[in-house]
Amino acid sequence: MLGRMPSDVLSQQALNRALLARQLLLTREKLTVPRAIEHLVGLQAQLARPPYLALWSRLQGFQRDSLTKLALKRELARGTMMRGTLHLMTAKDYLRYRGLFVPLLTAAMRSVLKERATALDLPALLATAKPFLEEQPRTFEEVREHLLKHHVGGDERAMGFATRMLLPLVQVPEEGLEWGWPGNAGFTLAESWLGEKLSTDDDASPLVLRYLAAFGPATVADMQAWSGIKPLKDAFEKVRGKLVEFRDAKKRVLFDLPKTPRPPEDTPAPVRFLPDFDNLILAHADRTRVVPEEHRALLSTKNLRVLNVFLVDGRTAGTWTTERKKGAATLVCNAFDALKKPIRDALVQEGEDLLRFSDPDAAKVAVTFAT
């Protein structure tokens, strides 16, 4: 049974370096975009820009067109997955795993809407929405207007939210855009857009192996926090024969794949800039391997937006923003603690390179440090 106490103890430093290695943040890797997204089990994509920045920080020579072209070719899918939030997945992974999240998304819909959900005739609602979304991509403003025409006097927002959570939808990319998708992107049915049926396999154990390859060593609770799926103990039990076990300083059992990277604790970790909602920050119940406890409250806003962060020695050391004034692009670092000059110099170099990627039309780029 799960819970047998292993003997090998992994320190926070060891867990940090293992996570950075698997997240492609110890060195930029030479991987194709689909292979990287597949390895990372998707990229958080609440906004269109973050997946591009996430890959720039992880891959050698990444160019934004390489992602956009794959999305337009329908080899990538941007839809609601882990934790009920938008993620960018390979089409193959979306089709394979979207069905696992149906109970989570249904529960999330009911949790948000509460008594408003009980007033909805969900079968009739989805029967109205499905052909409308299948016909062509629609914004949710259009969806809500359509639903109101057929369900006069209905709760417009509740109907729209239920549709978005319960139907397997993807956001449709458009050509000629800076970041691939417009701010108010149209949605359509995933099976129509991707040309294949969703898997009906409800076995989560293959996803356990994928999660550990990208985020391990980890506890069952860690994967539950990353995915939003509960419980997962039985899924871990099903593949336990393929796993090795460790424990952390608090004696919690950590599971892992035998041949995944666990670098030495003294492995150097370069400075890195990560976009808002990056999976590195959100992938564990206990985030202290990368987020010092005193930083946790500094990484998100009151409306729960997880901010852009930069890493120093593999841990969150501050947040960052960008500004455009005339022809100049500036990246502003807001450090949590004083930074030594070599670290500041490294951040300046990395930040300027990031601006040349994100703002290629800028005549001048600069990195500054907020006081």
C-alpha positions as a printed NumPy array, in Angstrom:
array([[  0.   ,   0.   ,   0.   ],
       [  1.053,   3.612,  -0.476],
       [  2.647,   5.098,   2.594],
       [  5.436,   2.535,   3.206],
       [  8.237,   4.672,   4.629],
       [ 11.303,   4.836,   2.332],
       [ 14.77 ,   5.425,   3.714],
       [ 16.267,   7.988,   1.307],
       [ 15.65 ,  11.581,   2.401],
       [ 15.71 ,  14.383,  -0.179],
       [ 16.523,  17.903,   0.982],
       [ 14.74 ,  21.012,  -0.268],
       [ 17.834,  21.796,  -2.336],
       [ 17.755,  18.36 ,  -3.959],
       [ 14.053,  18.748,  -4.741],
       [ 14.694,  22.194,  -6.183],
       [ 17.374,  21.   ,  -8.577],
       [ 15.303,  17.993,  -9.646],
       [ 12.352,  20.242, -10.43 ],
       [ 14.466,  22.761, -12.346],
       [ 16.017,  19.993, -14.427],
       [ 12.643,  18.574, -15.401],
       [ 11.227,  22.015, -16.068],
       [ 14.093,  22.7  , -18.511],
       [ 15.341,  25.575, -16.354],
       [ 18.881,  24.472, -15.55 ],
       [ 19.87 ,  24.891, -19.175],
       [ 17.926,  25.727, -22.316],
       [ 17.177,  22.457, -24.038],
       [ 17.22 ,  21.588, -27.725],
       [ 13.685,  20.242, -28.076],
       [ 10.934,  20.783, -30.598],
       [  7.954,  22.819, -29.404],
       [  5.534,  19.83 , -29.379],
       [  8.051,  17.665, -27.526],
       [  8.659,  20.369, -24.922],
       [  4.939,  21.013, -24.349],
       [  4.327,  17.285, -24.125],
       [  7.164,  16.831, -21.635],
       [  5.85 ,  19.704, -19.502],
       [  2.299,  18.259, -19.656],
       [  1.04 ,  21.532, -21.059],
       [  1.638,  25.185, -20.337],
       [ -0.578,  27.502, -18.344],
       [ -2.372,  29.729, -20.867],
       [ -4.86 ,  31.953, -19.065],
       [ -3.502,  34.644, -21.378],
       [ -2.093,  34.145, -24.862],
       [  1.441,  35.452, -24.178],
       [  2.685,  33.287, -21.25 ],
       [  3.266,  30.036, -23.204],
       [  5.586,  31.887, -25.577],
       [  7.61 ,  33.364, -22.726],
       [  7.655,  30.042, -20.885],
       [  9.168,  28.292, -23.897],
       [ 11.644,  31.107, -24.573],
       [ 13.052,  30.595, -21.072],
       [ 13.327,  26.842, -21.585],
       [ 14.326,  26.143, -25.198],
       [ 17.313,  26.948, -27.371],
       [ 16.522,  29.371, -30.175],
       [ 12.774,  29.386, -29.633],
       [ 10.876,  31.556, -32.129],
       [  7.275,  32.572, -31.533],
       [  6.204,  31.634, -35.066],
       [  7.041,  28.003, -34.333],
       [  4.301,  27.881, -31.689],
       [  1.745,  29.892, -33.653],
       [  2.147,  27.771, -36.791],
       [  1.579,  24.569, -34.825],
       [ -1.561,  26.026, -33.265],
       [ -2.882,  27.067, -36.694],
       [ -2.134,  23.54 , -37.985],
       [ -4.246,  22.222, -35.067],
       [ -1.336,  20.312, -33.544],
       [ -1.757,  22.29 , -30.314],
       [ -4.946,  22.956, -28.343],
       [ -5.717,  25.744, -25.86 ],
       [ -8.537,  24.679, -23.586],
       [ -9.718,  24.212, -20.013],
       [ -7.809,  21.448, -18.245],
       [ -5.841,  21.342, -14.986],
       [ -7.414,  23.156, -12.032],
       [-10.222,  24.257, -14.347],
       [ -7.938,  26.791, -16.049],
       [ -6.792,  27.309, -19.634],
       [ -3.731,  25.345, -20.694],
       [ -1.899,  24.911, -23.979],
       [ -1.513,  21.2  , -24.722],
       [ -0.518,  19.102, -27.669],
       [ -3.66 ,  18.047, -29.5  ],
       [ -2.818,  14.435, -28.692],
       [ -2.646,  15.119, -24.955],
       [ -5.809,  17.231, -24.944],
       [ -7.778,  14.464, -26.637],
       [ -6.305,  11.804, -24.371],
       [ -6.717,  13.539, -21.009],
       [ -9.608,  16.005, -21.279],
       [-12.12 ,  13.382, -20.175],
       [-10.305,  12.887, -16.866],
       [-11.242,  16.427, -15.881],
       [-15.011,  16.137, -16.391],
       [-15.754,  15.487, -12.682],
       [-13.451,  18.356, -11.651],
       [-14.996,  20.806, -14.115],
       [-18.529,  19.804, -13.183],
       [-17.751,  20.221,  -9.482],
       [-16.032,  23.548, -10.124],
       [-19.043,  24.814, -12.051],
       [-21.387,  23.88 ,  -9.211],
       [-19.038,  25.331,  -6.598],
       [-18.862,  28.691,  -8.361],
       [-22.524,  28.962,  -9.308],
       [-23.951,  27.324,  -6.162],
       [-27.767,  27.61 ,  -6.17 ],
       [-27.65 ,  29.255,  -9.604],
       [-26.524,  25.903, -11.02 ],
       [-29.566,  24.056,  -9.699],
       [-31.823,  26.436, -11.62 ],
       [-30.224,  25.437, -14.954],
       [-31.627,  22.754, -17.232],
       [-28.163,  21.535, -18.163],
       [-29.117,  18.963, -20.851],
       [-31.27 ,  21.53 , -22.65 ],
       [-28.646,  24.214, -22.214],
       [-25.826,  22.115, -23.689],
       [-28.1  ,  20.901, -26.487],
       [-28.588,  24.55 , -27.447],
       [-24.949,  25.546, -27.139],
       [-23.281,  22.56 , -28.793],
       [-24.445,  22.974, -32.422],
       [-23.937,  26.734, -32.212],
       [-20.291,  26.27 , -31.167],
       [-19.782,  23.452, -33.641],
       [-20.963,  25.576, -36.561],
       [-18.061,  28.032, -36.236],
       [-15.878,  29.613, -33.519],
       [-17.849,  31.877, -31.203],
       [-16.885,  34.322, -28.501],
       [-18.653,  33.813, -25.204],
       [-20.476,  37.073, -25.664],
       [-22.025,  35.509, -28.772],
       [-22.689,  32.257, -26.907],
       [-24.533,  34.033, -24.096],
       [-26.648,  36.028, -26.561],
       [-27.564,  32.798, -28.379],
       [-28.494,  31.042, -25.155],
       [-30.71 ,  33.916, -24.053],
       [-32.66 ,  33.737, -27.31 ],
       [-33.498,  30.096, -26.633],
       [-33.759,  30.273, -22.834],
       [-35.565,  33.571, -22.343],
       [-35.152,  34.993, -18.856],
       [-32.309,  32.629, -18.034],
       [-29.252,  33.551, -15.969],
       [-26.982,  34.732, -18.787],
       [-23.672,  34.499, -16.927],
       [-24.491,  31.188, -15.275],
       [-25.496,  29.635, -18.607],
       [-22.302,  30.834, -20.256],
       [-20.079,  29.588, -17.439],
       [-21.761,  26.181, -17.353],
       [-21.318,  25.833, -21.105],
       [-17.653,  26.77 , -20.889],
       [-16.95 ,  24.244, -18.132],
       [-19.038,  21.315, -19.335],
       [-18.417,  21.243, -23.093],
       [-14.92 ,  20.269, -24.326],
       [-13.965,  23.494, -26.082],
       [-10.774,  24.944, -27.52 ],
       [ -9.871,  28.527, -28.313],
       [ -9.175,  29.107, -31.992],
       [ -5.924,  30.861, -33.002],
       [ -5.761,  33.489, -35.716],
       [ -3.078,  34.355, -38.247],
       [ -1.163,  37.612, -38.067],
       [ -1.45 ,  38.152, -34.312],
       [  1.465,  38.937, -32.036],
       [  0.703,  36.085, -29.64 ],
       [ -1.436,  33.736, -31.741],
       [ -4.819,  34.317, -30.104],
       [ -6.878,  37.511, -29.758],
       [ -7.834,  38.723, -26.298],
       [-11.433,  37.662, -26.908],
       [-10.745,  34.45 , -28.798],
       [-13.504,  32.344, -30.265],
       [-14.266,  28.868, -28.908],
       [-15.348,  25.784, -30.791],
       [-15.866,  22.101, -30.025],
       [-12.554,  20.319, -29.566],
       [-13.532,  17.241, -31.531],
       [-14.602,  19.326, -34.53 ],
       [-11.474,  21.493, -34.473],
       [ -9.001,  18.677, -33.858],
       [-10.736,  16.13 , -36.078],
       [-10.683,  13.271, -33.538],
       [-12.807,  11.929, -30.718],
       [-11.94 ,  12.507, -27.085],
       [-10.708,   9.492, -25.161],
       [-13.224,   7.945, -22.765],
       [-10.513,   6.219, -20.695],
       [-10.91 ,   7.345, -17.077],
       [ -7.662,   5.769, -15.835],
       [ -5.508,   8.552, -14.338],
       [ -2.46 ,   6.382, -13.72 ],
       [ -0.738,   7.231, -17.05 ],
       [ -1.054,  10.906, -16.12 ],
       [  0.678,  10.129, -12.805],
       [  3.771,   9.022, -14.723],
       [  3.654,  12.116, -16.929],
       [  3.305,  14.4  , -13.913],
       [  6.244,  12.852, -12.069],
       [  8.45 ,  13.099, -15.173],
       [  7.782,  16.845, -15.289],
       [  7.409,  17.751, -11.596],
       [  8.699,  14.935,  -9.405],
       [  9.702,  13.777,  -6.901],
       [  6.285,  14.581,  -5.488],
       [  3.542,  13.514,  -3.117],
       [  0.041,  12.428,  -4.038],
       [ -1.162,  15.752,  -2.617],
       [  1.215,  17.61 ,  -4.943],
       [ -0.302,  16.062,  -8.057],
       [ -3.796,  16.691,  -6.721],
       [ -2.92 ,  20.382,  -6.302],
       [ -1.475,  20.568,  -9.839],
       [ -4.343,  18.76 , -11.549],
       [ -7.31 ,  19.591,  -9.344],
       [ -8.314,  15.902,  -9.53 ],
       [ -9.061,  14.179,  -6.219],
       [ -8.453,  11.572,  -4.965],
       [ -5.42 ,  10.174,  -6.805],
       [ -4.142,   7.65 ,  -4.265],
       [ -5.536,   4.7  ,  -6.245],
       [ -3.934,   5.975,  -9.467],
       [ -0.534,   6.102,  -7.735],
       [ -1.125,   2.638,  -6.294],
       [ -1.798,   1.288,  -9.776],
       [  1.663,   2.299, -11.03 ],
       [  3.54 ,   1.899,  -7.736],
       [  5.627,  -0.947,  -9.178],
       [  7.102,   1.499, -11.692],
       [  8.035,   4.099,  -9.066],
       [ 10.795,   4.699,  -6.567],
       [ 10.099,   6.282,  -3.207],
       [ 11.856,   8.91 ,  -1.115],
       [ 10.836,  11.095,   1.77 ],
       [ 11.337,  14.754,   2.574],
       [ 12.461,  16.423,   5.782],
       [  8.877,  16.26 ,   7.095],
       [  8.826,  12.487,   6.468],
       [  6.272,  12.763,   3.665],
       [  6.504,  10.07 ,   1.013],
       [  7.703,  11.321,  -2.365],
       [  7.198,   9.267,  -5.514],
       [  9.317,   9.393,  -8.643],
       [ 10.312,   7.587, -11.814],
       [ 13.584,   5.654, -11.509],
       [ 15.466,   7.232, -14.417],
       [ 14.424,  10.879, -14.258],
       [ 16.988,  13.611, -13.479],
       [ 17.945,  14.244,  -9.86 ],
       [ 21.031,  16.471, -10.21 ],
       [ 23.563,  17.088,  -7.423],
       [ 22.522,  19.768,  -4.959],
       [ 25.415,  22.028,  -5.987],
       [ 24.363,  22.117,  -9.665],
       [ 24.409,  25.79 , -10.757],
       [ 21.006,  27.329, -11.562],
       [ 20.964,  30.364, -13.879],
       [ 18.648,  33.333, -13.423],
       [ 15.394,  32.914, -15.301],
       [ 12.321,  35.057, -16.016],
       [  8.989,  33.222, -15.922],
       [  5.564,  34.46 , -17.096],
       [  2.464,  34.836, -14.96 ],
       [  0.827,  31.591, -13.81 ],
       [  3.898,  29.534, -14.743],
       [  3.458,  25.868, -13.869],
       [  6.695,  25.848, -11.892],
       [  4.935,  27.944,  -9.249],
       [  1.617,  26.061,  -9.249],
       [  2.591,  22.41 ,  -9.538],
       [  2.803,  21.339,  -5.872],
       [  0.781,  21.52 ,  -2.685],
       [  4.041,  22.348,  -0.907],
       [  5.745,  24.963,  -3.092],
       [  8.687,  25.631,  -0.8  ],
       [ 11.131,  23.783,  -3.047],
       [ 10.968,  26.833,  -5.335],
       [  8.906,  29.437,  -3.426],
       [ 10.29 ,  30.401,   0.014],
       [  7.393,  30.632,   2.447],
       [  8.013,  34.333,   3.049],
       [  7.543,  34.971,  -0.69 ],
       [  4.315,  33.063,  -1.254],
       [  1.938,  35.939,  -0.51 ],
       [  4.006,  38.263,  -2.715],
       [  3.488,  36.207,  -5.865],
       [ -0.223,  36.786,  -6.416],
       [ -2.738,  39.614,  -6.431],
       [ -6.   ,  39.866,  -4.499],
       [ -7.88 ,  38.499,  -7.508],
       [ -5.527,  35.462,  -7.485],
       [ -3.458,  36.375, -10.522],
       [ -0.029,  34.754, -10.188],
       [  2.565,  37.348, -11.182],
       [  5.598,  37.175, -13.459],
       [  8.547,  36.035, -11.353],
       [ 12.286,  35.771, -11.719],
       [ 14.437,  33.034, -10.25 ],
       [ 17.797,  33.424,  -8.549],
       [ 19.594,  30.2  ,  -7.645],
       [ 16.432,  28.347,  -8.575],
       [ 14.034,  30.149,  -6.237],
       [ 11.639,  33.05 ,  -6.568],
       [ 13.524,  36.262,  -5.865],
       [ 11.148,  38.903,  -7.223],
       [  8.459,  39.855,  -9.696],
       [  8.784,  41.718, -12.982],
       [  6.78 ,  43.847, -15.381],
       [  7.422,  45.452, -18.759],
       [  6.779,  48.983, -19.957],
       [  6.653,  50.534, -23.421],
       [  7.332,  54.225, -23.955],
       [  7.702,  55.394, -27.521],
       [ 10.373,  53.162, -29.049],
       [ 11.815,  51.827, -25.791],
       [ 10.945,  48.62 , -23.926],
       [ 11.866,  48.361, -20.26 ],
       [ 11.743,  45.37 , -17.939],
       [ 11.362,  46.361, -14.286],
       [ 12.547,  43.925, -11.604],
       [ 10.971,  44.177,  -8.169],
       [ 13.309,  42.141,  -5.984],
       [ 12.164,  40.783,  -2.623],
       [ 15.65 ,  41.198,  -1.104],
       [ 18.863,  43.01 ,  -1.979],
       [ 20.67 ,  41.506,  -4.964],
       [ 24.439,  41.297,  -5.34 ],
       [ 25.982,  42.92 ,  -8.387],
       [ 26.769,  39.67 , -10.273],
       [ 23.128,  38.634,  -9.913],
       [ 21.912,  42.039, -11.061],
       [ 24.253,  41.856, -14.054],
       [ 22.931,  38.398, -14.954],
       [ 19.344,  39.624, -14.678],
       [ 20.119,  42.588, -16.901],
       [ 21.562,  40.331, -19.607],
       [ 18.716,  37.822, -19.406],
       [ 16.1  ,  40.574, -19.23 ],
       [ 17.445,  42.406, -22.261],
       [ 17.411,  39.155, -24.224],
       [ 13.817,  38.575, -23.158],
       [ 12.799,  42.053, -24.343],
       [ 14.429,  41.479, -27.708],
       [ 12.224,  38.399, -27.995],
       [  8.984,  39.896, -26.677],
       [  9.366,  43.38 , -28.185],
       [ 11.38 ,  42.906, -31.39 ],
       [ 10.254,  46.282, -32.73 ],
       [ 11.7  ,  48.216, -29.772],
       [ 14.527,  50.548, -30.774],
       [ 15.972,  50.312, -27.268],
       [ 15.703,  47.815, -24.405],
       [ 16.636,  48.252, -20.769],
       [ 16.339,  46.456, -17.428],
       [ 15.818,  48.464, -14.254],
       [ 15.347,  47.62 , -10.581],
       [ 12.512,  49.092,  -8.562],
       [ 13.421,  50.637,  -5.245]])
